Amino acid sequence: MIPPLTKLDYQKTMLDYLELNKKMLKGINNLLTIEDVDVDLTDKELIHQEGKMKLYHYKPLVKKVSPVPTVVVYALVNRQYMMDLHQNRSVIRNWLEHGMDVYIVDWGYPDQVDKYLTMEDYIDGYVNDCVDVIRERTGHDKINMLGVCQGGTFGTIYAALYPEKIRNLVTMVAPIDFSIKEGLLFHWSKYMDIDKLVDAYGIIPGDFMNFGFLMLKPFQLMVDKYVGLMDNIDDPEAVKDFLRMEKWIFDSPGQAGEAFRTFIKELYQENKLIKNEFELGGRKVDLRNIEMPVLNVFAEQDHLVPPSASRPLNDAISSKDNDIVSFPGGHIGLYVSSGSQKHVAPAIANWLNERSKNGRKASSKKKK
């Protein structure tokens, strides 16, 4: 039998109600007064542009800067400012404070004009041009490459095809072995009729891609996070952080159809990369050509790119100097979590800085 409520119980309930009402009113005021949130604030300059693609150079934050520059190649499916979402949670700023010389590729927003862009256009074209611009600008024959997610796959392919231009390679949550059984994304892709999808759309809509990512964790990504917002809705900074993440999640570029067709069909479905069977521009991509130092970084609870998709890289390459950084977190936490700022970002910077000492300048001969 449930005991009857006492006068004290009623008083406590009313006080809790008033506190909740007060919190909600403050939260509503926060939401109404925040017009927009700032992202991508670390100071940088545009140094090169081709079509929608832009190459930026971040301005140094310390006097002693690494002698070897690092270019960050992000994925096509999201925006690169995830790495500079907030000044207190920015791996870019963290790297700059550790003396790295950082460049980053911004892919922009493809439209129907770009639907015939291929993986050759992205890797042999845009990425290679960016590398050459940096090499020419800094006077280095070899530079560091840091690839993120799909950009890590692109970076791995590039390093295998152009080993003479890359001094050190870092991959972050990069899919390399696509045969794995873990992860809904890898399972779904096996049954995707990519030809019909590309032929119908030309440019795969960003909303289509975003919906697929949300469905990987529907409760957590479409319900739980909004419930969690209510706990901190009266805190203006917490609301701003939430809105920054929402802005990034729903800022989804479309995908150039032909490049997307190849990526899904030959990598996700046929798993050619890890087998050394993938070809780009008529050349076989042999991962054994990767002899430079390699750092493979992945997240242990990653639902998009499980560790089993990233780990095989270290066994597939010829490099004797290859390391792993395993982070206890998820795909996004690798960039924005406090743990990442304290441990992962500094570990990457220290690894690269150690292997970039005494960086040699290019010879007087014109680089190709």
C-alpha positions in Angstrom: 0.0 0.0 0.0 1.4 3.4 -1.0 1.5 5.8 2.0 -0.4 9.1 1.5 1.6 12.2 0.7 2.4 14.5 3.6 2.4 18.3 3.7 6.2 18.2 3.4 6.0 16.0 0.3 3.6 18.5 -1.3 5.9 21.4 -0.5 8.9 19.6 -1.9 7.1 18.7 -5.1 5.9 22.3 -5.5 9.5 23.6 -4.9 10.9 21.1 -7.5 8.2 22.2 -10.0 9.1 25.9 -9.4 12.8 25.1 -9.9 12.1 23.2 -13.1 9.9 26.0 -14.4 12.6 28.6 -13.6 15.2 26.4 -15.3 13.0 26.0 -18.4 12.3 29.8 -18.6 16.0 30.5 -18.4 16.7 27.8 -21.1 14.1 29.3 -23.4 15.7 32.7 -23.0 19.1 31.1 -23.8 17.7 29.6 -27.0 16.0 32.8 -28.1 18.9 35.1 -27.4 21.6 32.9 -29.1 21.3 34.0 -32.8 24.2 31.8 -34.1 27.2 30.0 -32.8 30.8 30.6 -33.9 32.8 27.6 -35.2 36.1 27.4 -37.1 37.6 30.3 -35.2 41.4 29.5 -35.3 43.1 32.1 -37.5 44.0 30.9 -41.0 44.6 32.1 -44.5 43.5 30.9 -47.9 46.6 29.9 -50.0 45.1 27.9 -52.8 41.8 27.2 -54.4 40.5 24.9 -57.2 36.8 24.9 -57.9 35.0 24.3 -54.6 38.2 23.0 -52.9 40.2 25.4 -50.7 43.5 25.0 -49.0 44.1 26.9 -45.8 47.2 27.5 -43.7 46.8 28.1 -39.9 48.8 30.9 -38.5 51.4 29.7 -35.9 50.6 30.1 -32.2 54.2 29.5 -30.9 57.6 30.7 -31.9 59.2 27.3 -32.3 57.3 25.7 -35.2 57.9 22.2 -36.6 60.3 22.3 -39.7 58.0 20.0 -41.6 54.4 21.1 -42.5 51.4 18.9 -42.1 48.4 18.8 -44.4 45.1 17.6 -43.0 42.9 15.8 -45.5 39.3 15.5 -44.1 36.5 13.3 -45.3 34.2 14.4 -48.1 31.0 13.5 -46.1 31.3 16.1 -43.4 32.8 19.5 -42.8 36.4 19.9 -41.6 35.6 22.4 -38.9 34.7 19.5 -36.5 38.4 19.7 -35.7 38.1 23.4 -34.7 34.5 23.4 -33.3 35.3 25.4 -30.2 38.5 27.1 -29.0 38.5 25.0 -25.8 37.8 21.8 -27.8 39.9 22.2 -30.9 42.5 19.7 -32.0 43.7 22.2 -34.6 44.5 24.8 -31.9 46.0 22.0 -29.7 48.4 21.0 -32.5 49.3 24.6 -33.2 50.1 25.1 -29.5 52.4 22.0 -29.7 54.3 23.7 -32.6 52.8 21.9 -35.6 52.7 23.8 -38.9 49.1 22.9 -40.1 47.4 23.2 -43.4 43.9 21.9 -44.1 41.8 21.0 -47.1 38.2 22.3 -47.2 36.2 20.4 -49.9 33.3 22.8 -50.0 29.9 21.9 -51.2 29.7 19.9 -54.5 26.8 20.6 -56.9 25.5 19.1 -60.1 28.5 20.6 -62.0 30.7 18.3 -59.9 28.8 15.0 -60.3 31.4 13.5 -62.6 34.3 14.1 -60.2 36.1 10.8 -59.6 38.4 9.5 -56.9 41.3 10.3 -59.4 40.1 13.9 -59.5 40.1 14.1 -55.7 43.4 12.2 -55.0 45.5 12.6 -58.1 44.1 16.0 -58.7 43.1 18.1 -55.6 45.2 16.3 -52.9 48.3 16.1 -55.1 48.0 19.7 -56.1 47.6 20.8 -52.4 50.7 18.7 -51.5 52.7 20.3 -54.3 51.5 23.9 -53.3 52.7 23.2 -49.8 56.0 21.7 -51.0 56.6 24.7 -53.2 55.6 27.2 -50.5 57.8 25.7 -47.8 60.7 24.3 -49.8 60.3 20.7 -48.6 60.4 17.7 -50.9 58.4 15.7 -48.3 55.6 16.8 -46.0 53.4 15.2 -43.4 49.9 14.0 -44.2 47.2 13.5 -41.7 44.0 11.9 -43.0 40.7 11.9 -41.1 38.1 9.1 -41.6 37.5 8.9 -45.3 40.3 11.4 -45.7 42.5 8.8 -43.9 41.6 6.3 -46.6 42.5 8.9 -49.3 45.7 9.8 -47.5 46.7 6.1 -47.3 46.0 5.7 -51.1 48.0 8.9 -51.8 51.0 7.8 -49.6 51.1 4.5 -51.5 51.1 6.2 -54.9 53.3 9.2 -54.0 55.7 7.9 -51.2 58.4 10.3 -52.4 56.2 13.3 -51.3 55.2 12.1 -47.8 57.6 12.1 -44.8 55.1 10.8 -42.2 51.5 9.5 -42.4 48.9 9.8 -39.7 45.5 8.2 -40.1 42.6 9.0 -37.7 39.6 6.6 -37.6 40.3 5.6 -41.2 38.6 2.6 -42.8 41.1 0.4 -44.5 39.7 -3.1 -44.3 36.1 -3.0 -45.4 35.3 -6.7 -45.0 34.5 -6.4 -41.3 31.3 -7.6 -39.8 31.0 -4.9 -37.0 29.2 -1.7 -37.7 25.9 -1.2 -39.5 27.5 1.2 -42.0 29.7 -1.6 -43.3 26.8 -4.1 -43.3 24.4 -1.8 -45.1 26.9 -0.8 -47.8 27.3 -4.4 -48.9 23.6 -4.3 -50.1 23.5 -0.8 -51.5 22.6 -0.5 -55.2 25.1 2.3 -55.7 24.7 2.4 -59.5 20.9 3.2 -59.3 21.6 5.8 -56.5 24.3 7.6 -58.4 22.4 7.4 -61.8 19.3 8.8 -60.1 20.9 11.7 -58.2 24.2 12.6 -59.8 25.1 14.4 -56.5 24.1 12.2 -53.6 22.2 14.6 -51.3 23.8 15.5 -48.0 20.4 14.9 -46.2 20.4 11.4 -47.5 23.8 10.7 -46.1 23.0 12.4 -42.8 19.8 10.4 -42.3 21.8 7.2 -42.8 24.3 8.3 -40.1 21.5 9.2 -37.7 19.9 5.8 -38.2 23.0 4.1 -37.0 22.1 5.2 -33.5 18.6 6.5 -33.8 17.8 6.7 -30.0 21.1 8.3 -29.0 21.3 10.7 -32.0 17.7 11.6 -32.4 16.2 11.4 -28.8 18.7 11.0 -26.1 20.8 14.0 -26.9 17.8 16.3 -26.7 16.8 14.8 -23.4 20.4 15.4 -22.2 20.1 19.1 -23.3 17.4 19.6 -20.8 19.8 18.9 -17.9 21.9 21.9 -18.9 19.4 24.1 -20.8 19.9 26.9 -18.2 23.6 27.1 -18.9 24.3 29.4 -21.9 27.7 27.9 -22.7 26.3 24.3 -22.6 23.5 25.3 -25.0 26.1 26.9 -27.3 28.2 23.8 -27.3 25.0 21.7 -28.1 24.2 24.1 -31.0 27.7 24.0 -32.3 27.5 20.2 -32.6 24.0 20.4 -34.1 25.3 22.9 -36.7 28.1 20.5 -37.7 25.9 17.4 -37.8 23.3 18.9 -40.1 25.9 20.7 -42.3 26.3 17.8 -44.7 27.7 18.4 -48.2 26.5 16.4 -51.1 28.7 13.7 -52.6 30.1 13.7 -56.1 28.4 10.7 -57.7 31.2 9.0 -59.6 33.7 9.3 -56.7 31.0 7.9 -54.3 30.2 5.1 -56.7 33.9 3.9 -56.7 34.3 4.3 -53.0 31.3 2.2 -52.2 31.6 -0.4 -54.9 35.4 -1.0 -55.0 36.2 -0.4 -51.3 33.1 -1.1 -49.2 31.7 -3.9 -51.4 34.8 -5.4 -53.0 37.4 -4.5 -50.3 40.1 -4.0 -52.9 42.3 -1.6 -50.9 43.5 -4.0 -48.2 44.0 -6.7 -50.9 46.3 -4.4 -53.0 43.8 -4.7 -55.9 42.5 -1.2 -56.0 43.5 0.9 -59.0 43.6 4.7 -59.4 44.3 6.2 -62.7 45.4 2.9 -64.1 48.0 2.4 -61.3 47.8 -0.4 -58.7 47.6 1.0 -55.1 50.1 -1.3 -53.3 50.0 -0.5 -49.5 53.5 -2.1 -49.3 54.8 1.0 -50.9 54.2 2.8 -47.7 57.6 2.7 -46.0 57.5 6.1 -44.2 56.6 6.3 -40.5 52.9 5.7 -39.9 50.7 6.5 -36.9 47.2 4.8 -36.9 44.7 6.4 -34.5 41.3 5.0 -33.8 38.5 5.1 -31.2 37.6 2.0 -29.3 33.8 2.6 -29.2 33.6 4.0 -32.8 30.2 3.0 -34.3 31.1 4.5 -37.7 34.6 3.1 -38.2 35.2 0.2 -35.7 38.8 -0.5 -34.7 38.7 -3.7 -36.8 38.5 -1.6 -39.9 41.5 0.5 -39.0 43.9 -1.9 -37.3 44.9 -3.9 -40.5 46.7 -0.9 -41.9 49.8 -1.5 -39.7 50.2 -5.1 -41.0 49.6 -4.2 -44.6 52.4 -1.6 -45.0 56.2 -2.0 -45.2 57.0 0.6 -42.6 59.0 -0.6 -39.6 58.1 2.6 -37.8 54.4 2.2 -37.4 52.5 2.9 -34.2 48.9 2.8 -32.9 47.0 5.2 -30.6 43.8 3.7 -29.3 41.4 6.1 -27.7 38.6 5.0 -25.3 35.8 6.9 -26.9 33.7 7.4 -30.0 34.2 8.7 -33.5 33.4 12.3 -32.7 34.9 12.2 -29.2 38.3 11.8 -30.9 38.1 15.5 -31.7 35.9 17.3 -29.2 36.2 15.4 -25.9 38.3 16.7 -23.0 40.1 13.4 -23.0 41.1 13.8 -26.6 42.4 17.3 -25.9 44.5 16.0 -23.0 45.9 12.8 -24.5 45.2 12.1 -28.2 45.9 15.5 -29.8 49.2 16.0 -27.9 50.2 12.4 -28.6 49.8 13.0 -32.4 51.7 16.3 -32.2 54.6 14.7 -30.2 54.8 11.8 -32.6 54.9 14.0 -35.7 57.3 16.6 -34.2 59.7 13.9 -33.1 59.8 12.5 -36.7 59.9 16.0 -38.3 63.1 17.1 -36.7 65.8 18.4 -39.0 63.4 18.6 -41.9 65.3 18.8 -45.1 64.6 21.4 -47.7 64.0 20.5 -51.3 66.9 20.5 -53.7 67.2 23.4 -56.2 65.7 21.2 -58.9 62.1 22.0 -59.8 59.7 19.6 -57.9 57.3 17.5 -59.9 
